[in-house]
Amino acid sequence: MKEEVILVDENDKEVGIGEKLKTHQEGNLHRAFSIFIFDSKGALLLQKRTKTKHHSGGLWANTCCSHPRPRETTRKAAHRRLNEEMGFDCDLKEIFSFTYQVKFENNLFEHEYDHVFIGKYNGEPIPNPEEVCDWKWIEVEELRRNIQENPDAYAYWLRISIDRVISHLNNNWEFED
């Protein structure tokens, strides 16, 4: 069964349904989400995408990212995929959304209206090996340095959103249990 994504306009209004791979081949704007899970000390849980992904395989990315299915809310999809990819679920808070577009070397595009969620979790994930080949907790300042020194090791959407996520955390969210 082919996966479908929700096509949207620049205001995140649904304008149709598209087959996932075709949407990425044509560069159509579609709804997506990115999840950033932190532990109580403020470390971020990263995943390394499997090399079999359509794009960005083998790169470090935020905890989870994906697309809601047609007739599925973004929040429900975020919880579903967090469990499917990382083997756990937790409370999630949407903190902002943004639109970005990038063309990859394999001629696929990401053109996403991306909803960003944060959450807190102190356990160990149980990643799905079809989605994730490695994972780690990392301090945000160490991540910032690593991205500066080796940007090609990180997914594009992580590189362009991490400063805004950190800024939000510094202003609005405590890590106290």
C-alpha positions in Angstrom: 0.0 0.0 0.0 1.4 3.4 -1.0 1.7 6.0 1.7 -0.2 9.3 1.3 0.5 12.7 2.7 -1.6 15.8 3.1 -1.0 18.5 0.5 -1.3 22.1 2.0 -1.1 25.7 1.0 1.3 28.3 2.6 -1.3 28.7 5.5 -1.4 24.9 6.2 -4.9 24.6 4.6 -5.4 21.2 3.2 -5.6 21.3 -0.6 -5.4 17.6 -1.5 -3.8 14.2 -0.9 -0.6 13.1 -2.6 1.3 9.8 -2.8 4.3 10.3 -0.6 7.2 9.4 -3.0 5.6 11.4 -5.9 5.1 14.4 -3.6 8.8 14.3 -2.7 9.7 13.9 -6.4 7.6 16.9 -7.4 8.4 19.1 -4.5 4.8 19.7 -3.5 4.1 21.5 -0.2 2.8 19.0 2.4 2.1 18.7 6.1 4.8 17.3 8.4 6.0 17.3 11.9 9.2 17.2 13.9 9.5 16.0 17.5 12.3 17.0 19.9 12.4 14.9 23.1 14.5 16.1 26.0 15.4 14.5 29.2 15.0 16.2 32.6 18.6 17.5 32.3 18.0 19.2 29.0 19.7 16.7 26.7 18.1 16.1 23.3 17.4 12.6 22.0 18.7 12.2 18.4 18.2 9.4 16.0 20.4 8.4 13.1 18.2 7.6 10.1 18.6 4.3 8.4 20.4 4.4 5.1 17.3 2.9 3.4 15.4 6.2 3.8 14.3 7.9 0.5 16.5 10.9 1.5 18.8 11.9 4.3 19.7 8.3 5.1 22.5 7.8 7.6 22.1 11.4 8.9 21.5 12.4 12.5 18.1 14.0 13.0 15.8 15.1 15.8 14.0 12.4 17.8 11.3 11.7 15.2 9.8 13.3 12.1 7.2 12.2 9.7 3.8 13.1 8.1 0.2 12.8 9.2 -2.0 10.5 7.2 -5.1 11.8 5.4 -7.9 12.3 8.0 -5.3 12.1 10.9 -4.5 15.0 13.1 -0.9 16.1 13.3 -0.9 15.6 17.1 -2.2 12.0 16.8 0.3 11.3 14.0 3.1 12.6 16.1 2.3 10.2 19.0 1.8 7.3 16.6 5.2 7.9 14.8 7.1 8.5 18.1 5.9 5.1 19.3 6.6 3.4 15.9 10.0 4.9 15.4 11.4 5.2 18.9 9.3 2.7 20.9 7.8 5.1 23.5 5.3 7.9 23.8 5.1 10.9 26.1 3.2 14.2 26.4 3.9 16.5 23.5 3.6 20.3 23.2 3.5 22.0 19.8 5.7 25.1 20.0 5.8 26.5 16.4 5.6 25.7 12.8 7.6 26.7 9.8 7.9 26.0 6.0 11.1 25.0 4.3 12.1 23.6 0.9 15.3 21.8 0.0 16.4 19.6 -3.0 18.5 16.6 -2.3 21.3 15.1 -4.4 19.0 12.2 -5.5 16.5 14.8 -7.0 14.0 14.4 -4.2 12.5 17.5 -2.5 11.4 18.3 1.0 8.8 21.1 0.8 7.1 20.9 4.2 4.8 22.8 6.4 6.5 21.5 9.6 4.8 21.4 13.0 7.4 21.3 15.8 6.6 19.4 19.0 8.7 19.0 22.2 8.4 16.5 25.0 10.2 15.1 28.0 11.2 11.5 28.5 13.8 10.0 30.8 13.9 6.4 29.7 15.7 4.5 27.0 14.1 4.3 23.6 13.5 1.0 21.8 14.1 2.2 18.2 12.6 0.4 15.2 15.6 -0.8 13.2 13.8 -0.2 9.9 13.7 3.5 10.8 16.6 4.2 13.1 20.2 2.7 13.0 21.5 4.6 16.1 20.5 7.0 18.8 22.0 9.2 21.5 21.3 11.8 24.1 23.3 15.0 23.4 23.6 18.3 25.2 22.3 21.1 23.1 25.5 23.2 23.1 27.5 20.2 22.0 24.9 19.6 19.2 25.3 23.2 18.1 29.1 22.8 17.9 28.8 19.5 16.1 26.4 21.0 13.5 28.8 23.9 12.9 31.8 21.6 12.5 30.1 18.9 10.5 26.8 20.1 9.0 26.6 17.3 6.5 26.2 14.7 9.3 22.8 16.3 10.2 19.4 16.4 8.5 18.6 19.7 6.9 15.4 20.3 8.9 17.3 19.8 12.2 20.0 22.3 11.2 17.5 25.0 10.3 15.2 24.5 13.3 17.4 23.7 16.3 18.2 27.3 17.3 14.5 28.2 17.3 13.7 25.1 19.4 16.5 26.0 21.9 15.3 29.6 22.1 11.8 28.5 22.9 13.1 26.1 25.6 15.2 28.9 27.1 12.2 31.2 27.3 9.2 28.9 28.0 9.9 25.4 29.3 11.5 24.2 32.4 13.2 20.7 32.7 12.2 20.3 36.3 10.4 17.1 37.2 
